[in-house]
């Protein structure tokens, strides 16, 4: 059975059941058993694109482990336990649990959709990382920094010539009168 470890070292078991699907539909308005449509996007896709939904779904799946002794962890405390690495591991465990669930129901197209979605998102992250590391991004950042440097120089130069007509800046020892005192 898929599992993950939170940042406090607690191991959580992730199992997706018909009961989980029913609670997700009722509490999160996410129908994992209905086919997606234009009006109702796939909750499986939302798990990869909506971090709040992912955390809520993870708590829903782990709620029976969380709320009883010895942990007595509520939804907020559960979310606090999911920093970067543990959240990714929890996501992967949930996706694996969904694959097992739909496989056992004989819904092979959904299993393939989950696997393909994961592949596509992995590829998209790799493309993004390549672009960030690429020379184009470096050139854009360098160009923007040079433009900022020129604007700052121009702003500094413009204040140098206007200091003779402006009022002197009050020193820290001389209090500035309030408008009601003037």
Beta strands, then each sheet from edge to edge (+ up, - down):
strand 1: 3-5
strand 2: 11-13
sheet 1: 1+ 2-
end
